[in-house]
Amino acid sequence: MIEIRNVSKSFENIAAIDHVDLSIKEGNVFGLIGTNGAGKSTLLRMMSGVIRPDSGEVMVDGMPVFDNVEAKQQFFFIADEPYFFANANPEDMAKHYMTVFPQFDAEVFYSYLEKFGLERRRKINTYSKGMKKQLAILLAVAAKTKYIFCDETFDGLDPVMRQGVKSIFASEMDERGMTPIIASHNLRELEDICDHVGLIHKGGVLLSKDLEEMKCNIQKVQCVFKEDVNVQDALAGMEILKLEKRGSLHTITARAGREEIIAKFACFNTLFFEVLPLSLEEIFISETEVVGYDIKNLILG
């Protein structure tokens, strides 16, 4: 488990991270969402022990991270722009990481390298941005660490490679309980992979919730009533997050369980009634609008 306890970090007079408390459980994919400049990279660098917090503490499996070799062997950090030695090829980097991570699996690494079509003796400085990202991910997976910290990992990958990486993550999670923490400015990239999502804005965490729990507790309904109905009065006692009407079609987003919604609408005469699944984007818009933020301007604009 990763615990971030009241962590703050400033650069000169700019507060990059401001009193953040966050817990990340094992065996889940944690998505850290926020605009460029929101503080995602700074938080990941503190989680990986690259920089020291001004205050607070980051713990990995009960161990403080900063200046702690034992704690750092539990995770692999993939920076937004991965670092490789000058004139190195993939073989050189694999040999290096074998000395850093005792569990590094060279056989797995070279197998994935071949599947992704990356030449093991080609100079990395001749790789494209996307190829460098792929290589960094494969090195991270082969290191067999418990956690992988990914800073904008899918940025620069084409859709096919993106799905390939997600498949590898899913496989590694099933086989050995790997926990990926993925920071991204693009909510849609994490739609089909995250179990838990945190929203960071201006150095603070606005929201951190289990995705399945959010999906179960918010419902979207489309319906057409047989007669005129005051929807607000009809749904009294239920928290309405959003209400739209186009012609006779009502679209209602409410905080409630699916069964509760179905039971409520069973009392009305409707020509049409349907409970629709919400996208991650719609859930976040609903959740953040309640606390006074417009996520469309934060991370969808």
KEKENU-713594 format. One record per residue (C-alpha): residue number from 1; x, y, z. Coordinates in steps of 0.05 Angstrom, whole numbers, plus 5000, padded with zeros to 4 digits. Layout:
BEGIN
+-------+------+------+------+
! marfi !   px !   py !   pz !
+-------+------+------+------+
!   NUM !    X !    Y !    Z !
...
+-------+------+------+------+
// end
This chain:
BEGIN
+-------+------+------+------+
! marfi !   px !   py !   pz !
+-------+------+------+------+
!     1 ! 5000 ! 5000 ! 5000 !
!     2 ! 5023 ! 5071 ! 4984 !
!     3 ! 5006 ! 5124 ! 5035 !
!     4 ! 5015 ! 5199 ! 5021 !
!     5 ! 5007 ! 5236 ! 5087 !
!     6 ! 4996 ! 5311 ! 5086 !
!     7 ! 5049 ! 5322 ! 5033 !
!     8 ! 5067 ! 5391 ! 5006 !
!     9 ! 5120 ! 5415 ! 4958 !
!    10 ! 5135 ! 5486 ! 4933 !
!    11 ! 5184 ! 5512 ! 4881 !
!    12 ! 5203 ! 5583 ! 4899 !
!    13 ! 5135 ! 5615 ! 4912 !
!    14 ! 5093 ! 5565 ! 4873 !
!    15 ! 5057 ! 5510 ! 4912 !
!    16 ! 5061 ! 5449 ! 4866 !
!    17 ! 5030 ! 5401 ! 4917 !
!    18 ! 4989 ! 5428 ! 4975 !
!    19 ! 4974 ! 5383 ! 5035 !
!    20 ! 4955 ! 5320 ! 4997 !
!    21 ! 4930 ! 5259 ! 5032 !
!    22 ! 4921 ! 5197 ! 4989 !
!    23 ! 4921 ! 5121 ! 4998 !
!    24 ! 4933 ! 5073 ! 4940 !
!    25 ! 4914 ! 5001 ! 4951 !
!    26 ! 4950 ! 4941 ! 4922 !
!    27 ! 4923 ! 4902 ! 4862 !
!    28 ! 4885 ! 4960 ! 4830 !
!    29 ! 4899 ! 5006 ! 4773 !
!    30 ! 4901 ! 5076 ! 4802 !
!    31 ! 4890 ! 5134 ! 4753 !
!    32 ! 4916 ! 5202 ! 4773 !
!    33 ! 4880 ! 5254 ! 4730 !
!    34 ! 4896 ! 5327 ! 4721 !
!    35 ! 4914 ! 5382 ! 4673 !
!    36 ! 4986 ! 5397 ! 4654 !
!    37 ! 5014 ! 5435 ! 4714 !
!    38 ! 4964 ! 5406 ! 4763 !
!    39 ! 5019 ! 5372 ! 4803 !
!    40 ! 5017 ! 5301 ! 4778 !
!    41 ! 5090 ! 5295 ! 4759 !
!    42 ! 5113 ! 5328 ! 4823 !
!    43 ! 5071 ! 5280 ! 4864 !
!    44 ! 5098 ! 5219 ! 4826 !
!    45 ! 5170 ! 5243 ! 4836 !
!    46 ! 5157 ! 5249 ! 4911 !
!    47 ! 5125 ! 5180 ! 4911 !
!    48 ! 5187 ! 5152 ! 4876 !
!    49 ! 5236 ! 5188 ! 4923 !
!    50 ! 5266 ! 5231 ! 4868 !
!    51 ! 5250 ! 5295 ! 4906 !
!    52 ! 5237 ! 5306 ! 4980 !
!    53 ! 5171 ! 5335 ! 5004 !
!    54 ! 5175 ! 5402 ! 5041 !
!    55 ! 5128 ! 5371 ! 5092 !
!    56 ! 5090 ! 5306 ! 5102 !
!    57 ! 5112 ! 5236 ! 5085 !
!    58 ! 5106 ! 5184 ! 5029 !
!    59 ! 5105 ! 5111 ! 5051 !
!    60 ! 5110 ! 5048 ! 5008 !
!    61 ! 5090 ! 4985 ! 5045 !
!    62 ! 5103 ! 5020 ! 5111 !
!    63 ! 5172 ! 5045 ! 5091 !
!    64 ! 5190 ! 5119 ! 5079 !
!    65 ! 5211 ! 5127 ! 5007 !
!    66 ! 5261 ! 5184 ! 5005 !
!    67 ! 5333 ! 5159 ! 5009 !
!    68 ! 5310 ! 5088 ! 5022 !
!    69 ! 5339 ! 5035 ! 4975 !
!    70 ! 5294 ! 4979 ! 5002 !
!    71 ! 5231 ! 5019 ! 4990 !
!    72 ! 5254 ! 5040 ! 4920 !
!    73 ! 5262 ! 4967 ! 4899 !
!    74 ! 5187 ! 4960 ! 4905 !
!    75 ! 5171 ! 5005 ! 4846 !
!    76 ! 5194 ! 5027 ! 4777 !
!    77 ! 5183 ! 5099 ! 4756 !
!    78 ! 5171 ! 5115 ! 4683 !
!    79 ! 5180 ! 5190 ! 4673 !
!    80 ! 5143 ! 5230 ! 4620 !
!    81 ! 5209 ! 5232 ! 4582 !
!    82 ! 5244 ! 5166 ! 4600 !
!    83 ! 5319 ! 5171 ! 4612 !
!    84 ! 5367 ! 5124 ! 4577 !
!    85 ! 5443 ! 5123 ! 4578 !
!    86 ! 5477 ! 5159 ! 4520 !
!    87 ! 5489 ! 5113 ! 4460 !
!    88 ! 5455 ! 5055 ! 4498 !
!    89 ! 5413 ! 5001 ! 4465 !
!    90 ! 5359 ! 4959 ! 4499 !
!    91 ! 5409 ! 4905 ! 4519 !
!    92 ! 5451 ! 4957 ! 4555 !
!    93 ! 5391 ! 4982 ! 4594 !
!    94 ! 5370 ! 4912 ! 4612 !
!    95 ! 5439 ! 4897 ! 4640 !
!    96 ! 5437 ! 4960 ! 4681 !
!    97 ! 5369 ! 4945 ! 4711 !
!    98 ! 5390 ! 4875 ! 4728 !
!    99 ! 5438 ! 4906 ! 4778 !
!   100 ! 5384 ! 4951 ! 4806 !
!   101 ! 5325 ! 4903 ! 4811 !
!   102 ! 5343 ! 4832 ! 4834 !
!   103 ! 5279 ! 4803 ! 4803 !
!   104 ! 5291 ! 4832 ! 4734 !
!   105 ! 5270 ! 4778 ! 4684 !
!   106 ! 5312 ! 4784 ! 4621 !
!   107 ! 5274 ! 4728 ! 4586 !
!   108 ! 5208 ! 4765 ! 4595 !
!   109 ! 5240 ! 4830 ! 4572 !
!   110 ! 5269 ! 4802 ! 4507 !
!   111 ! 5204 ! 4765 ! 4493 !
!   112 ! 5164 ! 4829 ! 4498 !
!   113 ! 5217 ! 4867 ! 4459 !
!   114 ! 5208 ! 4819 ! 4401 !
!   115 ! 5132 ! 4823 ! 4404 !
!   116 ! 5135 ! 4899 ! 4401 !
!   117 ! 5184 ! 4897 ! 4343 !
!   118 ! 5239 ! 4934 ! 4380 !
!   119 ! 5311 ! 4916 ! 4359 !
!   120 ! 5352 ! 4897 ! 4420 !
!   121 ! 5418 ! 4925 ! 4392 !
!   122 ! 5392 ! 4988 ! 4359 !
!   123 ! 5414 ! 5053 ! 4391 !
!   124 ! 5357 ! 5082 ! 4433 !
!   125 ! 5372 ! 5153 ! 4410 !
!   126 ! 5348 ! 5132 ! 4341 !
!   127 ! 5280 ! 5110 ! 4369 !
!   128 ! 5218 ! 5152 ! 4361 !
!   129 ! 5183 ! 5181 ! 4422 !
!   130 ! 5131 ! 5125 ! 4421 !
!   131 ! 5185 ! 5071 ! 4415 !
!   132 ! 5222 ! 5100 ! 4475 !
!   133 ! 5157 ! 5099 ! 4515 !
!   134 ! 5147 ! 5026 ! 4496 !
!   135 ! 5217 ! 5008 ! 4516 !
!   136 ! 5210 ! 5042 ! 4583 !
!   137 ! 5146 ! 5004 ! 4597 !
!   138 ! 5177 ! 4937 ! 4578 !
!   139 ! 5237 ! 4950 ! 4623 !
!   140 ! 5188 ! 4968 ! 4680 !
!   141 ! 5148 ! 4904 ! 4671 !
!   142 ! 5210 ! 4860 ! 4667 !
!   143 ! 5236 ! 4891 ! 4731 !
!   144 ! 5180 ! 4853 ! 4767 !
!   145 ! 5169 ! 4908 ! 4818 !
!   146 ! 5106 ! 4910 ! 4859 !
!   147 ! 5087 ! 4979 ! 4835 !
!   148 ! 5097 ! 5017 ! 4769 !
!   149 ! 5091 ! 5093 ! 4769 !
!   150 ! 5073 ! 5118 ! 4700 !
!   151 ! 5076 ! 5192 ! 4681 !
!   152 ! 5035 ! 5204 ! 4617 !
!   153 ! 5055 ! 5133 ! 4596 !
!   154 ! 5004 ! 5127 ! 4539 !
!   155 ! 5021 ! 5195 ! 4510 !
!   156 ! 5056 ! 5183 ! 4443 !
!   157 ! 5031 ! 5111 ! 4435 !
!   158 ! 4985 ! 5094 ! 4377 !
!   159 ! 4919 ! 5060 ! 4394 !
!   160 ! 4944 ! 4990 ! 4378 !
!   161 ! 5006 ! 4997 ! 4423 !
!   162 ! 4963 ! 5029 ! 4477 !
!   163 ! 4919 ! 4968 ! 4479 !
!   164 ! 4980 ! 4923 ! 4478 !
!   165 ! 5008 ! 4957 ! 4540 !
!   166 ! 4941 ! 4953 ! 4575 !
!   167 ! 4939 ! 4879 ! 4560 !
!   168 ! 5008 ! 4869 ! 4590 !
!   169 ! 4988 ! 4907 ! 4652 !
!   170 ! 4926 ! 4864 ! 4660 !
!   171 ! 4966 ! 4801 ! 4651 !
!   172 ! 5019 ! 4822 ! 4702 !
!   173 ! 4965 ! 4842 ! 4752 !
!   174 ! 4933 ! 4773 ! 4746 !
!   175 ! 4998 ! 4735 ! 4751 !
!   176 ! 5034 ! 4771 ! 4807 !
!   177 ! 4989 ! 4827 ! 4833 !
!   178 ! 5026 ! 4885 ! 4802 !
!   179 ! 4997 ! 4954 ! 4818 !
!   180 ! 5002 ! 5008 ! 4764 !
!   181 ! 4994 ! 5081 ! 4782 !
!   182 ! 4981 ! 5120 ! 4718 !
!   183 ! 4982 ! 5196 ! 4714 !
!   184 ! 4948 ! 5227 ! 4653 !
!   185 ! 4917 ! 5293 ! 4631 !
!   186 ! 4869 ! 5253 ! 4587 !
!   187 ! 4811 ! 5222 ! 4624 !
!   188 ! 4789 ! 5181 ! 4563 !
!   189 ! 4856 ! 5144 ! 4561 !
!   190 ! 4841 ! 5112 ! 4628 !
!   191 ! 4767 ! 5096 ! 4616 !
!   192 ! 4776 ! 5022 ! 4606 !
!   193 ! 4834 ! 5006 ! 4653 !
!   194 ! 4826 ! 5042 ! 4720 !
!   195 ! 4795 ! 5013 ! 4784 !
!   196 ! 4805 ! 5076 ! 4826 !
!   197 ! 4813 ! 5147 ! 4802 !
!   198 ! 4840 ! 5210 ! 4835 !
!   199 ! 4830 ! 5280 ! 4808 !
!   200 ! 4886 ! 5330 ! 4823 !
!   201 ! 4878 ! 5405 ! 4811 !
!   202 ! 4924 ! 5462 ! 4831 !
!   203 ! 4965 ! 5416 ! 4875 !
!   204 ! 4906 ! 5387 ! 4914 !
!   205 ! 4865 ! 5324 ! 4907 !
!   206 ! 4792 ! 5342 ! 4892 !
!   207 ! 4767 ! 5271 ! 4888 !
!   208 ! 4792 ! 5201 ! 4901 !
!   209 ! 4741 ! 5145 ! 4892 !
!   210 ! 4732 ! 5073 ! 4870 !
!   211 ! 4707 ! 5074 ! 4799 !
!   212 ! 4658 ! 5016 ! 4807 !
!   213 ! 4629 ! 5049 ! 4869 !
!   214 ! 4619 ! 5114 ! 4831 !
!   215 ! 4585 ! 5077 ! 4774 !
!   216 ! 4538 ! 5041 ! 4822 !
!   217 ! 4519 ! 5104 ! 4859 !
!   218 ! 4504 ! 5149 ! 4799 !
!   219 ! 4451 ! 5132 ! 4746 !
!   220 ! 4430 ! 5164 ! 4681 !
!   221 ! 4358 ! 5156 ! 4659 !
!   222 ! 4324 ! 5173 ! 4593 !
!   223 ! 4249 ! 5173 ! 4593 !
!   224 ! 4186 ! 5200 ! 4562 !
!   225 ! 4126 ! 5210 ! 4607 !
!   226 ! 4054 ! 5198 ! 4583 !
!   227 ! 4031 ! 5263 ! 4616 !
!   228 ! 4065 ! 5326 ! 4640 !
!   229 ! 4106 ! 5313 ! 4702 !
!   230 ! 4146 ! 5360 ! 4746 !
!   231 ! 4208 ! 5318 ! 4750 !
!   232 ! 4238 ! 5355 ! 4810 !
!   233 ! 4174 ! 5343 ! 4851 !
!   234 ! 4166 ! 5272 ! 4825 !
!   235 ! 4237 ! 5254 ! 4847 !
!   236 ! 4234 ! 5290 ! 4913 !
!   237 ! 4282 ! 5259 ! 4963 !
!   238 ! 4330 ! 5237 ! 4909 !
!   239 ! 4393 ! 5277 ! 4894 !
!   240 ! 4387 ! 5302 ! 4822 !
!   241 ! 4455 ! 5319 ! 4793 !
!   242 ! 4433 ! 5338 ! 4724 !
!   243 ! 4367 ! 5348 ! 4688 !
!   244 ! 4357 ! 5360 ! 4614 !
!   245 ! 4296 ! 5361 ! 4569 !
!   246 ! 4295 ! 5359 ! 4493 !
!   247 ! 4224 ! 5358 ! 4467 !
!   248 ! 4189 ! 5304 ! 4508 !
!   249 ! 4253 ! 5266 ! 4524 !
!   250 ! 4280 ! 5275 ! 4595 !
!   251 ! 4352 ! 5258 ! 4612 !
!   252 ! 4363 ! 5253 ! 4687 !
!   253 ! 4428 ! 5240 ! 4724 !
!   254 ! 4415 ! 5222 ! 4797 !
!   255 ! 4455 ! 5197 ! 4856 !
!   256 ! 4422 ! 5131 ! 4871 !
!   257 ! 4428 ! 5056 ! 4861 !
!   258 ! 4401 ! 5023 ! 4798 !
!   259 ! 4346 ! 4985 ! 4835 !
!   260 ! 4325 ! 5049 ! 4872 !
!   261 ! 4318 ! 5086 ! 4806 !
!   262 ! 4278 ! 5030 ! 4773 !
!   263 ! 4231 ! 5025 ! 4834 !
!   264 ! 4221 ! 5101 ! 4833 !
!   265 ! 4203 ! 5104 ! 4760 !
!   266 ! 4157 ! 5044 ! 4765 !
!   267 ! 4108 ! 5091 ! 4799 !
!   268 ! 4103 ! 5135 ! 4736 !
!   269 ! 4067 ! 5125 ! 4671 !
!   270 ! 4122 ! 5126 ! 4618 !
!   271 ! 4122 ! 5115 ! 4543 !
!   272 ! 4196 ! 5101 ! 4545 !
!   273 ! 4244 ! 5088 ! 4603 !
!   274 ! 4317 ! 5066 ! 4602 !
!   275 ! 4375 ! 5066 ! 4652 !
!   276 ! 4440 ! 5080 ! 4614 !
!   277 ! 4512 ! 5066 ! 4633 !
!   278 ! 4554 ! 5128 ! 4648 !
!   279 ! 4623 ! 5140 ! 4620 !
!   280 ! 4681 ! 5158 ! 4666 !
!   281 ! 4677 ! 5228 ! 4637 !
!   282 ! 4603 ! 5235 ! 4655 !
!   283 ! 4615 ! 5209 ! 4726 !
!   284 ! 4671 ! 5258 ! 4738 !
!   285 ! 4631 ! 5316 ! 4710 !
!   286 ! 4574 ! 5299 ! 4757 !
!   287 ! 4618 ! 5289 ! 4818 !
!   288 ! 4660 ! 5352 ! 4809 !
!   289 ! 4602 ! 5398 ! 4790 !
!   290 ! 4572 ! 5382 ! 4858 !
!   291 ! 4633 ! 5410 ! 4893 !
!   292 ! 4635 ! 5472 ! 4849 !
!   293 ! 4686 ! 5452 ! 4795 !
!   294 ! 4675 ! 5446 ! 4720 !
!   295 ! 4716 ! 5386 ! 4699 !
!   296 ! 4703 ! 5402 ! 4626 !
!   297 ! 4748 ! 5462 ! 4634 !
!   298 ! 4797 ! 5425 ! 4679 !
!   299 ! 4814 ! 5363 ! 4639 !
!   300 ! 4768 ! 5357 ! 4579 !
!   301 ! 4777 ! 5425 ! 4547 !
+-------+------+------+------+
// end
